[in-house]
Amino acid sequence: MTRTRNVLHIITTLELGGAQKSALSLICGLDPAIYKKYLVSGPEGRLHHEARQLPGVVFDIAPCLRRAVSPWRDCAAVWWLARYMRTRRIDIVHTHSSKAGIVGRLAARIAGVPVVVHTIHGWSFNAYQKFLPRRAYVFLERRAGRWTSKFIAVSQSDITKGVQNGIGTRGDYVLARYGVDKPILSGAAEAYRKEDLGIGASRPVVGVVACFKAQKNLTDMIDAASIVVRAIPEAMFVFVGDGGQRALLERRIARNKLENNFRLLGWREDMDRIFPGFDIAALSSLWEGLPITLLEAMCFGKPVVAYGVDGIPEIVKNNENGFLVRPGNVEELAAKMIELLLDKELRERFGRAGKKLAAILLTDKDPMVARVSEIYTALLRPAEDAAK
């Protein structure tokens, strides 16, 4: 490259999720000698302070970029982003998440950005949507796909789903799973005692790390917990996360008389110290890309119980490092958690297998950044040649 290239990463919200952590890690890790780095997010999210502290990164907020669909606001976000790209002479736009992916790629098209990369952290459409909204999202993803130089997928499932729905061809996709922080990857940290989290030292713990939103389907987890507690009264469920459904979940816990069996810790940035306190990790999502929280739990040797949707079977092997459950089967979800909580030997065997698998699937963040940088370089060359 003959000059520093301007790269812009766009994400809808900077909450404590896998997509957000991946975006921040990528842009922070890019070589400042090669790239001038810009990051744009909507006004929602709790990681704005962290984004502002990233060395060598210009962070700005797009006022109209919100997760909820709003035609007027979304159009305003497109024009705001297109103007931003033109003003800063952006060479590469890299979008994350569905909303920023569609809005950001349209803006890049309008602004004439030569290279457009989109990371799929799960598609905007899923089997639980009504027919017309689902077809609308597929249509929008197909259109945005025409303006995309390369798709980066975090799971093979998302590649297959994209191709099956006519969003690009298989050659348009690259598989690049998440990188994680070295303390998580090593699976060793100075752990909190259970008492530090308000839990009795001898109580078995089911850990759930998730945003409190419909996708994560945490009402099923609470209903399953009521079955687990009937069999194991001392069982504790620790939810790490927060979101718009918090009040709904608190009412569900109260209705099931489970207040003494739940701890809602909110968002935490010290998961390397919290994971060791889990006996098992669980997730009841209805759709997913690749849930990094399960991979992180596996790094600490924790067996997993989860609904077997989308990319989850790529990391949870049934009866090897955890149990996969048919989505919506609350009774089976509870039964598998009970089985693991009552069988320490099985937990340890699954945990060892999961830790080995995580070591194969995961790297630290440096190789992930290097892989993305290689993709940028490969895409820029033909774009620059065409501009000559």
C-alpha positions in Angstrom: 0.0 0.0 0.0 1.3 3.4 -0.9 -0.6 5.3 1.8 -2.4 4.8 5.0 -5.9 3.5 4.3 -8.9 4.7 6.1 -11.0 1.9 7.6 -14.4 2.4 9.2 -16.1 -0.2 11.5 -19.8 0.3 12.1 -21.9 -1.4 14.8 -25.4 -0.6 16.0 -25.0 -0.8 19.7 -21.9 -1.1 21.9 -23.3 -3.5 24.5 -21.3 -6.3 26.2 -21.9 -8.9 23.4 -19.7 -11.1 21.2 -20.2 -8.9 18.1 -19.3 -5.7 20.1 -16.2 -7.3 21.7 -15.1 -8.6 18.3 -15.5 -5.2 16.6 -13.5 -3.4 19.3 -10.7 -6.0 19.3 -10.4 -5.9 15.5 -10.2 -2.2 15.1 -7.9 -1.8 18.1 -5.6 -4.5 16.7 -5.2 -3.2 13.2 -1.7 -1.8 12.4 -1.8 2.0 12.8 1.0 2.3 10.3 -1.3 0.8 7.6 -4.7 2.0 8.7 -6.3 5.2 10.0 -9.0 3.7 12.1 -12.6 5.0 12.6 -15.4 3.5 14.6 -19.1 4.5 14.5 -21.8 3.2 16.8 -25.4 4.3 17.6 -26.0 6.1 20.8 -27.1 3.0 22.8 -24.7 0.8 24.7 -22.4 0.8 27.7 -19.0 0.5 26.0 -18.8 4.1 24.7 -16.2 5.0 27.3 -14.1 2.0 26.3 -14.4 2.9 22.6 -13.2 6.4 23.3 -10.1 5.0 25.1 -9.0 2.8 22.2 -5.5 4.0 21.1 -5.4 5.4 17.6 -9.2 5.0 17.0 -11.5 7.9 16.1 -14.9 7.1 17.7 -18.1 8.9 16.7 -21.8 8.3 17.4 -24.4 8.2 14.6 -27.4 9.7 16.3 -30.1 7.9 14.2 -28.4 4.5 14.2 -30.7 2.4 16.4 -31.6 -1.3 16.7 -35.3 -0.8 16.3 -36.7 -0.5 12.8 -37.8 3.1 11.9 -37.9 4.0 8.2 -37.3 7.8 8.8 -34.6 7.3 11.4 -32.9 4.5 9.3 -32.9 6.8 6.2 -31.3 9.5 8.3 -28.7 7.1 9.5 -27.8 6.1 5.9 -27.3 9.7 4.8 -25.3 10.5 8.0 -23.0 7.6 7.4 -22.6 8.3 3.7 -21.6 11.9 4.4 -19.2 10.6 7.1 -17.6 8.2 4.7 -17.1 10.8 2.0 -15.7 13.4 4.3 -13.1 11.0 5.7 -12.4 9.4 2.4 -13.0 5.9 3.7 -11.3 3.1 1.8 -12.8 0.1 3.7 -16.2 -0.1 5.5 -16.6 -3.1 7.8 -20.0 -3.6 9.3 -21.1 -5.7 12.2 -24.6 -7.0 13.1 -27.7 -7.0 10.9 -29.0 -3.4 11.3 -25.6 -1.7 10.9 -24.9 -4.2 8.1 -27.8 -3.2 6.0 -27.7 0.6 6.8 -23.9 0.8 6.6 -23.5 -1.1 3.4 -26.1 1.0 1.7 -24.3 4.1 2.9 -21.0 2.7 1.5 -22.7 2.1 -1.8 -23.9 5.7 -2.0 -20.5 7.0 -0.9 -18.6 4.9 -3.4 -16.5 3.1 -0.9 -14.4 0.6 -2.8 -14.2 -2.2 -0.2 -17.1 -3.3 1.9 -16.8 -6.2 4.4 -19.6 -7.5 6.6 -19.2 -9.8 9.6 -22.3 -12.0 10.2 -22.9 -12.4 13.9 -26.1 -14.2 13.1 -28.6 -13.3 10.3 -31.4 -10.8 10.7 -33.9 -13.5 9.6 -34.8 -16.6 11.6 -37.4 -19.4 11.7 -39.4 -17.7 14.5 -40.3 -14.6 12.5 -43.6 -14.3 10.6 -43.5 -15.0 6.9 -43.6 -11.4 5.6 -41.0 -9.9 8.0 -38.7 -12.9 7.4 -39.0 -12.5 3.6 -38.4 -8.7 3.9 -35.2 -9.3 5.8 -34.0 -11.9 3.3 -34.7 -9.5 0.5 -32.7 -6.7 2.3 -29.8 -9.1 3.0 -29.7 -10.1 -0.6 -29.6 -6.5 -1.8 -26.9 -5.6 0.7 -25.0 -8.7 -0.3 -24.6 -7.2 -3.8 -22.7 -4.3 -2.3 -20.4 -6.6 -0.2 -16.9 -7.4 -1.2 -16.5 -10.2 1.4 -18.6 -11.8 4.1 -16.9 -12.9 7.3 -18.9 -15.6 9.2 -18.2 -16.7 12.7 -20.0 -20.1 12.1 -20.3 -22.5 9.2 -24.1 -22.5 9.9 -24.3 -18.8 8.9 -22.5 -19.5 5.6 -24.8 -22.3 4.8 -27.9 -20.2 5.7 -26.7 -17.3 3.6 -26.0 -19.3 0.5 -29.3 -21.2 0.8 -31.2 -17.9 0.9 -29.4 -16.5 -2.1 -27.1 -14.1 -0.3 -23.9 -14.3 -2.3 -22.1 -17.4 -3.3 -20.0 -19.7 -1.1 -16.9 -18.1 -2.5 -18.0 -14.8 -1.1 -17.6 -16.1 2.5 -14.7 -16.6 4.8 -15.0 -18.4 8.1 -13.2 -16.6 10.9 -14.3 -17.5 14.5 -13.9 -15.2 17.4 -10.6 -14.6 19.1 -10.8 -14.1 22.9 -8.7 -12.4 25.6 -5.7 -14.4 26.8 -7.0 -14.7 30.4 -10.2 -16.4 29.1 -8.3 -18.5 26.5 -6.0 -19.9 29.2 -9.0 -20.8 31.4 -7.0 -19.8 34.5 -7.8 -16.8 36.6 -8.1 -15.7 40.3 -11.7 -16.8 40.7 -14.3 -15.2 43.0 -15.5 -17.4 45.7 -19.2 -18.3 45.4 -19.8 -16.3 48.5 -18.5 -13.2 46.8 -21.4 -13.5 44.3 -23.9 -14.0 47.1 -24.1 -17.8 46.7 -23.5 -20.5 49.3 -20.2 -22.3 48.8 -21.8 -25.7 48.4 -24.7 -24.7 46.1 -24.5 -26.0 42.5 -24.5 -23.2 40.0 -26.0 -22.9 36.5 -24.4 -19.9 34.7 -26.2 -18.1 31.9 -24.4 -15.2 30.1 -26.8 -13.4 27.7 -28.4 -10.1 26.8 -32.0 -10.0 28.2 -33.8 -10.0 24.8 -36.2 -12.2 22.9 -33.5 -14.0 21.0 -32.0 -15.4 24.1 -35.4 -16.8 25.2 -34.6 -16.6 28.9 -38.2 -17.3 30.0 -37.6 -20.9 28.9 -34.5 -21.0 31.2 -36.5 -19.7 34.1 -39.3 -22.3 33.5 -36.6 -25.0 33.3 -35.1 -23.7 36.5 -38.4 -24.2 38.4 -38.2 -27.9 37.4 -34.5 -28.2 38.4 -35.2 -26.6 41.8 -37.9 -29.2 42.5 -35.3 -31.9 42.1 -32.3 -30.0 43.5 -33.7 -27.3 45.9 -30.2 -25.8 46.5 -29.5 -25.2 42.8 -28.6 -21.6 41.9 -29.1 -19.9 38.5 -26.7 -17.0 37.9 -27.7 -14.7 35.0 -24.9 -12.4 33.8 -26.3 -9.7 31.5 -29.1 -7.1 31.2 -31.5 -5.6 28.7 -35.0 -4.7 27.8 -36.6 -7.8 29.2 -35.2 -7.5 32.8 -38.6 -6.5 34.3 -40.3 -9.4 32.5 -37.7 -11.9 33.7 -37.9 -10.6 37.3 -41.7 -11.1 37.2 -41.2 -14.6 35.9 -38.8 -15.5 38.6 -41.2 -14.1 41.3 -44.1 -16.0 39.8 -42.2 -19.2 40.0 -41.2 -18.4 43.6 -37.5 -18.7 42.6 -36.1 -15.5 44.2 -33.8 -17.5 46.5 -32.5 -19.5 43.5 -31.5 -16.7 41.2 -28.8 -14.0 41.1 -29.0 -11.4 38.4 -25.5 -9.9 38.2 -26.0 -7.4 35.4 -23.3 -6.8 32.9 -19.8 -7.8 34.1 -16.4 -7.2 32.7 -14.7 -9.7 34.9 -16.0 -12.9 33.4 -12.6 -14.6 33.7 -13.2 -14.5 37.5 -16.9 -15.5 37.3 -16.8 -18.5 35.0 -14.9 -20.7 37.4 -17.8 -20.4 39.9 -20.2 -22.1 37.4 -20.8 -25.8 37.6 -22.4 -25.8 34.1 -23.1 -23.2 31.5 -26.5 -23.0 29.8 -28.2 -21.1 27.0 -31.7 -21.2 25.7 -31.4 -19.1 22.6 -33.8 -19.6 19.7 -31.3 -18.5 17.1 -27.6 -17.7 17.3 -24.5 -17.0 15.2 -21.8 -18.5 17.4 -22.3 -17.7 21.1 -18.8 -16.7 22.3 -20.0 -17.0 25.9 -20.3 -20.8 25.5 -16.8 -21.0 24.0 -15.4 -18.9 26.9 -17.1 -21.2 29.4 -15.6 -24.2 27.7 -12.2 -22.6 28.1 -12.8 -23.0 31.9 -13.8 -26.6 31.5 -17.5 -26.0 32.0 -20.0 -28.5 30.4 -22.8 -26.9 28.4 -26.5 -27.5 28.1 -28.1 -25.5 25.2 -30.7 -25.5 22.5 -29.1 -26.9 19.4 -29.7 -24.0 17.0 -27.6 -22.6 14.2 -23.9 -22.5 15.1 -24.2 -24.0 18.5 -23.7 -27.7 17.4 -20.4 -26.6 15.9 -19.1 -26.1 19.4 -21.3 -28.2 21.6 -21.0 -31.9 20.7 -23.9 -33.8 22.2 -22.9 -36.3 24.9 -19.2 -35.3 24.5 -18.8 -31.8 26.0 -22.4 -31.1 26.8 -26.0 -31.7 25.9 -28.0 -30.3 22.9 -31.7 -29.9 23.4 -34.5 -29.4 20.9 -35.6 -25.7 21.0 -38.6 -25.2 23.2 -38.3 -28.5 25.0 -38.1 -27.0 28.5 -38.6 -30.4 30.2 -35.5 -31.8 28.4 -33.5 -28.7 29.1 -34.2 -29.1 32.8 -33.6 -32.9 32.8 -30.1 -32.4 31.2 -29.2 -29.7 33.7 -30.3 -32.0 36.5 -28.3 -34.9 35.1 -25.1 -32.8 35.0 -25.6 -31.2 38.4 -26.0 -34.6 40.1 -23.1 -36.3 38.3 -19.7 -34.6 39.1 -17.8 -37.2 37.1 -19.9 -36.5 34.0 -19.4 -32.8 34.5 -15.6 -33.2 34.7 -15.5 -35.5 31.6 -17.6 -33.1 29.5 -15.6 -30.2 30.8 -12.2 -31.7 29.8 -13.6 -32.5 26.3 -15.0 -28.9 26.0 -11.7 -27.4 27.0 -9.8 -29.4 24.4 -12.3 -28.4 21.7 -12.2 -24.8 22.6 -8.4 -24.9 22.3 -8.8 -26.1 18.7 -11.5 -23.7 17.7 -10.3 -20.5 19.4 -7.2 -18.4 19.2 -6.3 -15.2 21.0 -7.1 -12.0 19.2 -3.9 -11.5 17.4 -4.4 -14.2 14.7 -8.0 -13.0 14.2 -6.8 -9.5 13.5 -4.1 -10.7 11.2 -6.6 -12.8 9.2 -8.9 -9.8 8.7 -6.0 -7.6 7.7 -5.1 -10.1 5.1 -8.7 -10.0 3.8 -8.5 -6.2 3.6 -5.2 -6.3 1.7 -6.5 -8.9 -0.8 -9.6 -6.8 -1.5 -7.9 -3.5 -1.8 -5.5 -4.6 -4.5 -8.1 -5.2 -7.3 -10.1 -2.2 -6.1 -7.1 0.1 -6.5 -6.1 -1.5 -9.9 -9.7 -0.8 -11.1 -9.4 2.8 -10.1 -6.3 3.4 -12.1 
